[in-house]
Amino acid sequence: MIVKDYKGVKAVRTVAPVTDQQVEEALDNIRKENPIMAPVFRPAANGDTVILDFAGYCDGVQFEGGTAQDYELVLGSHRFVPGFEEQLVGMISGDSKDVNITFPQQYTPQLAGKDAVFKCTVKAVRKELERKLDDRFAMELFGMNTIDECRAYVRERLEEQAGSEADDQALESILDVICENNPWEPEDTAVDEELEKLIDAIALNMTGRRMKREDFYQLAGMSDKDFHDGLRPTAKRNLHVQEILNSIAQTEGITASDEDRAPRIEATAKNYGMTAEQFAKMMEPDIFDPEIIMQKTMKFLLDNAELTAE
């Protein structure tokens, strides 16, 4: 595919201003998400956080997804099935107990309506203490001396985020125009493969774990045909955009350099507890090239567009 008319595309790029209220709300969210957790030496009560190990059994057999260690659970948060948290109230650090529950009828098919036993051990009981937005908050969470330094830092991050969102919106408009000017139809097999990737990504995002496809459809309350029909236009556009970006990258000679790869290698290696050198020995350095080239090509389109602000 040879793409035409991809330079000088007109688009609107408007950066939303960051207000004082947004800065304070962001700081307050950080404060709420990072409470001071103090150990308590009394029976656990609603509102306390218990640190526990548990293993779930149905008909005497341990089932998948029902086991965890050092799990942090706020009693009364209703994060678990009905009846589970209530039976932990009154336990103290070091206590073990069998918690008996019945899974709801609207649950994964393998467990729906079944009785289960969770063997639980409470390892600690903690109480949440509220932080204050003060200099101590700045030092403990940001390594800064004053809360005003935190405000300046948070404002800068919010402004960067606003700029990125404006870029994303402008880029979507640019790609819409280029797609319209360069019609292209992907093969059905390619669309089907892209659909599978989209559905897997949505399922993982919704549940935080990999699920059997039929379980996910039931959880979402939709049939497989509903999902496929609804997502097919998105899959086709994704492939259209990928084809356009690949073509522009080839035309413009956009490639990935060692300098481009270095931060990705370092970040990925860190996630796996390795040095960049160790990771580089295990993986080919060009593993990141498609993503790098895609991002550089999108930046090229933004840099060569006619952007206006509203």
Backbone torsions as a table, in degrees:
resi	resn	phi	psi	omega
1	MET	NA	127.3	174.7
2	ILE	-104.7	117.6	-174.6
3	VAL	-88.4	136.0	178.1
4	LYS	-115.6	159.7	172.7
5	ASP	54.5	48.5	179.0
6	TYR	-104.8	-4.5	174.9
7	LYS	-103.0	149.7	176.9
8	GLY	71.3	20.9	178.2
9	VAL	-69.5	133.5	-179.1
10	LYS	-84.1	133.9	179.6
11	ALA	-154.6	158.9	178.9
12	VAL	-97.7	131.1	174.4
13	ARG	-127.4	106.0	-178.4
14	THR	-119.2	120.8	179.4
15	VAL	-93.1	120.5	179.0
16	ALA	-70.4	131.7	179.8
17	PRO	-68.1	146.6	177.8
18	VAL	-92.6	123.9	-177.5
19	THR	-95.3	162.0	175.2
20	ASP	-59.0	-37.5	-179.9
21	GLN	-62.8	-39.7	178.3
22	GLN	-64.3	-38.8	178.3
23	VAL	-62.9	-45.9	-178.7
24	GLU	-66.3	-38.4	178.7
25	GLU	-65.0	-40.0	178.8
26	ALA	-64.2	-44.1	177.7
27	LEU	-63.1	-40.9	-178.9
28	ASP	-66.4	-36.8	176.7
29	ASN	-64.2	-41.2	177.7
30	ILE	-62.9	-41.0	178.9
31	ARG	-61.3	-45.6	-178.8
32	LYS	-67.1	-34.5	-177.6
33	GLU	-78.1	-11.1	-177.7
34	ASN	-129.8	63.0	180.0
35	PRO	-70.4	164.1	171.6
36	ILE	-84.1	120.1	-178.7
37	MET	-102.3	111.5	-177.1
38	ALA	-105.8	133.6	178.1
39	PRO	-67.7	143.9	175.5
40	VAL	-125.5	147.4	-175.9
41	PHE	-116.6	67.2	179.7
42	ARG	-155.4	170.7	177.8
43	PRO	-60.8	141.9	-179.1
44	ALA	-66.2	140.2	179.2
45	ALA	-127.0	164.7	175.9
46	ASN	-55.7	136.5	-176.4
47	GLY	97.8	-21.3	176.0
48	ASP	-77.1	157.4	172.9
49	THR	-104.9	126.0	176.2
50	VAL	-106.3	139.5	173.3
51	ILE	-100.6	117.8	-173.3
52	LEU	-140.9	155.1	167.7
53	ASP	-103.0	141.6	176.3
54	PHE	-150.1	155.1	175.7
55	ALA	-141.4	129.4	-176.4
56	GLY	-100.5	140.5	-178.5
57	TYR	-130.9	136.8	170.1
58	CYS	-120.1	126.9	-178.5
59	ASP	53.8	36.1	177.3
60	GLY	78.9	1.4	-178.0
61	VAL	-112.9	129.6	178.9
62	GLN	-67.9	131.7	-177.0
63	PHE	-105.8	154.5	-176.5
64	GLU	-65.9	138.4	177.3
65	GLY	83.2	3.1	-177.2
66	GLY	-108.7	21.3	-176.3
67	THR	-129.1	138.9	177.1
68	ALA	-156.7	155.9	174.9
69	GLN	-125.5	144.1	180.0
70	ASP	53.6	39.2	-179.9
71	TYR	-78.9	131.9	179.5
72	GLU	-96.9	117.9	-177.2
73	LEU	-128.4	126.1	175.7
74	VAL	-86.4	117.4	-179.5
75	LEU	-67.7	131.2	-177.0
76	GLY	92.7	0.6	180.0
77	SER	-83.0	-14.4	179.6
78	HIS	60.0	35.3	177.1
79	ARG	-80.3	-23.9	-179.9
80	PHE	-102.7	173.8	-179.2
81	VAL	-61.9	152.4	-178.3
82	PRO	-53.9	135.6	177.1
83	GLY	96.8	-17.2	-177.1
84	PHE	-73.1	-56.2	-174.3
85	GLU	-65.1	-36.7	-178.1
86	GLU	-58.8	-33.5	-177.4
87	GLN	-78.1	-10.4	175.9
88	LEU	-89.1	-17.1	178.2
89	VAL	-61.3	132.2	179.8
90	GLY	96.6	-11.0	178.1
91	MET	-78.8	153.1	177.6
92	ILE	-119.7	168.4	-179.0
93	SER	-57.0	128.6	-179.3
94	GLY	99.0	-13.1	179.6
95	ASP	-72.5	146.0	171.9
96	SER	-123.4	149.1	-175.0
97	LYS	-161.1	146.1	170.6
98	ASP	-89.4	121.2	179.4
99	VAL	-102.4	119.7	-177.6
100	ASN	-101.3	128.2	-179.8
101	ILE	-140.0	166.1	171.3
102	THR	-121.5	124.3	-179.9
103	PHE	-67.3	143.0	177.5
104	PRO	-61.4	157.8	178.1
105	GLN	-64.3	-34.1	177.6
106	GLN	-93.0	79.7	179.8
107	TYR	-143.2	-176.8	178.3
108	THR	-59.2	141.7	-172.8
109	PRO	-54.3	-34.7	-177.0
110	GLN	-66.2	-25.2	-174.1
111	LEU	-117.9	-11.5	-174.1
112	ALA	-54.6	125.2	176.0
113	GLY	76.1	1.0	-176.0
114	LYS	-89.7	151.1	172.4
115	ASP	-80.8	145.2	-179.9
116	ALA	-144.4	155.8	175.5
117	VAL	-121.9	128.0	174.2
118	PHE	-108.3	119.2	175.8
119	LYS	-84.8	112.1	-171.4
120	CYS	-116.7	142.1	171.5
121	THR	-129.7	120.5	177.4
122	VAL	-84.8	122.6	-176.2
123	LYS	-99.1	-22.4	178.8
124	ALA	-164.7	153.2	174.2
125	VAL	-123.7	128.2	-177.4
126	ARG	-129.8	149.6	178.1
127	LYS	-114.5	138.4	-179.3
128	GLU	-82.7	124.8	175.1
129	LEU	-108.5	134.4	-174.8
130	GLU	-75.1	132.6	174.1
131	ARG	-79.8	160.1	172.2
132	LYS	-112.3	149.3	176.5
133	LEU	-80.8	81.9	-177.4
134	ASP	-136.4	-171.3	-177.2
135	ASP	-65.6	-30.1	176.6
136	ARG	-64.6	-41.7	175.6
137	PHE	-57.3	-44.8	-179.2
138	ALA	-61.6	-42.4	-177.3
139	MET	-71.3	-46.3	-173.4
140	GLU	-71.9	-35.1	-175.0
141	LEU	-101.5	-24.0	-176.3
142	PHE	-122.1	-11.7	-176.1
143	GLY	68.6	27.5	-179.6
144	MET	-112.0	160.6	-173.9
145	ASN	-81.4	-33.0	-174.6
146	THR	-134.0	158.7	177.4
147	ILE	-67.9	-28.7	177.9
148	ASP	-67.0	-33.2	174.4
149	GLU	-64.0	-38.4	177.2
150	CYS	-62.5	-44.2	-179.7
151	ARG	-59.9	-43.2	179.6
152	ALA	-64.1	-41.0	-180.0
153	TYR	-65.1	-46.1	-179.0
154	VAL	-64.2	-40.4	177.8
155	ARG	-60.2	-42.8	180.0
156	GLU	-62.2	-42.1	179.8
157	ARG	-66.7	-39.7	179.2
158	LEU	-65.8	-36.9	177.8
159	GLU	-67.0	-38.3	175.8
160	GLU	-63.7	-41.9	179.2
161	GLN	-63.7	-42.3	178.7
162	ALA	-62.4	-39.2	177.2
163	GLY	-64.6	-41.5	178.8
164	SER	-64.9	-40.3	178.4
165	GLU	-65.4	-38.7	177.2
166	ALA	-64.7	-40.7	176.9
167	ASP	-61.8	-44.3	-178.5
168	ASP	-61.8	-43.4	-179.6
169	GLN	-66.0	-42.1	178.4
170	ALA	-64.5	-41.7	-179.3
171	LEU	-63.8	-40.0	177.5
172	GLU	-59.8	-41.4	178.1
173	SER	-64.4	-42.2	179.1
174	ILE	-61.6	-45.7	-179.0
175	LEU	-66.8	-34.3	175.9
176	ASP	-59.9	-44.7	-179.5
177	VAL	-65.1	-45.2	-178.3
178	ILE	-65.2	-40.4	177.6
179	CYS	-61.7	-41.5	179.9
180	GLU	-65.0	-37.8	-179.1
181	ASN	-78.8	-13.4	-177.2
182	ASN	-133.7	72.4	-178.3
183	PRO	-62.1	145.2	-177.9
184	TRP	-161.7	138.4	-179.9
185	GLU	-115.6	119.1	177.0
186	PRO	-74.9	160.0	176.8
187	GLU	-70.7	149.9	-177.7
188	ASP	-59.5	-37.4	-179.4
189	THR	-64.4	-37.2	178.2
190	ALA	-67.6	-39.0	178.2
191	VAL	-64.3	-42.6	179.5
192	ASP	-61.0	-42.2	179.0
193	GLU	-64.6	-41.5	178.9
194	GLU	-66.1	-37.0	177.0
195	LEU	-60.2	-43.3	179.4
196	GLU	-61.2	-41.1	178.4
197	LYS	-63.7	-42.8	-179.9
198	LEU	-62.7	-45.6	-177.8
199	ILE	-65.9	-40.9	176.8
200	ASP	-60.6	-42.0	-179.3
201	ALA	-65.8	-40.8	179.6
202	ILE	-66.7	-43.0	179.7
203	ALA	-61.9	-43.2	-179.9
204	LEU	-65.9	-38.7	-179.9
205	ASN	-67.8	-36.9	-177.8
206	MET	-75.4	-36.6	-171.0
207	THR	-111.4	-18.1	-178.2
208	GLY	76.5	7.7	179.4
209	ARG	-153.9	160.6	177.8
210	ARG	-76.6	135.5	-178.3
211	MET	-128.1	157.4	169.0
212	LYS	-64.1	143.2	-174.0
213	ARG	-58.4	-42.0	-178.0
214	GLU	-65.5	-33.6	177.1
215	ASP	-65.6	-40.5	-179.3
216	PHE	-65.9	-43.2	-180.0
217	TYR	-60.2	-41.1	179.4
218	GLN	-65.9	-41.7	179.0
219	LEU	-62.6	-38.9	-178.8
220	ALA	-79.8	-12.7	179.1
221	GLY	73.6	28.5	179.8
222	MET	-135.6	154.0	176.5
223	SER	-82.1	164.0	177.3
224	ASP	-62.3	-34.3	178.9
225	LYS	-66.1	-40.3	177.6
226	ASP	-58.3	-45.9	-178.3
227	PHE	-64.9	-47.4	-178.1
228	HIS	-63.4	-43.9	-179.4
229	ASP	-65.3	-39.6	-178.4
230	GLY	-70.2	-32.9	-175.6
231	LEU	-95.1	-10.3	-175.4
232	ARG	-58.6	-43.9	177.7
233	PRO	-60.3	-37.2	178.3
234	THR	-65.6	-42.0	179.0
235	ALA	-62.5	-42.5	-179.8
236	LYS	-65.4	-40.1	179.3
237	ARG	-67.6	-40.3	178.1
238	ASN	-55.6	-45.6	-179.4
239	LEU	-67.7	-36.7	177.9
240	HIS	-62.7	-45.9	179.6
241	VAL	-63.9	-43.6	179.0
242	GLN	-60.2	-41.6	179.2
243	GLU	-63.8	-41.9	179.7
244	ILE	-65.0	-46.8	-178.4
245	LEU	-65.0	-40.2	177.9
246	ASN	-62.2	-41.7	-179.9
247	SER	-65.4	-44.2	179.6
248	ILE	-64.3	-41.4	179.2
249	ALA	-59.4	-42.2	178.7
250	GLN	-66.5	-42.6	-179.1
251	THR	-63.9	-40.8	-175.2
252	GLU	-91.1	-2.8	179.6
253	GLY	67.4	36.8	179.8
254	ILE	-83.2	122.5	-177.6
255	THR	-132.1	175.2	176.9
256	ALA	-104.6	134.8	180.0
257	SER	-107.8	169.0	175.6
258	ASP	-59.5	-35.7	178.8
259	GLU	-65.1	-36.5	177.1
260	ASP	-67.7	-39.0	-174.9
261	ARG	-74.6	-31.8	-170.3
262	ALA	-53.0	-51.0	-178.0
263	PRO	-64.7	-32.2	178.5
264	ARG	-70.5	-41.9	177.8
265	ILE	-61.9	-44.4	-178.1
266	GLU	-64.0	-44.6	-178.4
267	ALA	-66.1	-42.9	-179.7
268	THR	-67.0	-42.0	178.2
269	ALA	-60.5	-40.4	179.8
270	LYS	-61.8	-40.4	179.3
271	ASN	-61.4	-29.6	-179.0
272	TYR	-99.3	9.3	177.5
273	GLY	68.9	32.4	179.8
274	MET	-122.7	165.1	170.5
275	THR	-83.1	162.6	177.8
276	ALA	-60.3	-36.1	-179.9
277	GLU	-65.8	-41.9	179.0
278	GLN	-64.3	-42.5	-179.9
279	PHE	-64.5	-42.0	-178.1
280	ALA	-62.3	-29.8	179.2
281	LYS	-73.5	-26.6	-177.3
282	MET	-88.0	-33.6	-173.9
283	MET	-120.7	148.5	174.2
284	GLU	-68.1	136.0	-176.7
285	PRO	-63.6	-21.3	-177.4
286	ASP	-84.7	8.3	178.7
287	ILE	-59.8	-28.5	-178.0
288	PHE	-91.6	-3.7	-172.3
289	ASP	-59.3	-45.2	-179.2
290	PRO	-57.4	-43.4	179.5
291	GLU	-66.7	-42.2	-179.5
292	ILE	-62.2	-47.1	-178.9
293	ILE	-64.2	-39.1	177.8
294	MET	-60.7	-46.8	-178.3
295	GLN	-67.5	-39.9	178.8
296	LYS	-66.6	-34.7	178.7
297	THR	-69.9	-39.5	177.4
298	MET	-64.6	-39.7	176.4
299	LYS	-64.4	-38.3	177.0
300	PHE	-58.3	-43.5	179.7
301	LEU	-63.5	-41.3	178.2
302	LEU	-65.5	-43.8	-178.1
303	ASP	-65.9	-25.1	-176.6
304	ASN	-107.2	12.7	177.2
305	ALA	-93.6	162.7	172.5
306	GLU	-96.6	95.1	-174.7
307	LEU	-95.8	136.5	174.7
308	THR	-128.5	154.9	179.0
309	ALA	-107.8	146.5	177.2
310	GLU	-114.2	NA	NA
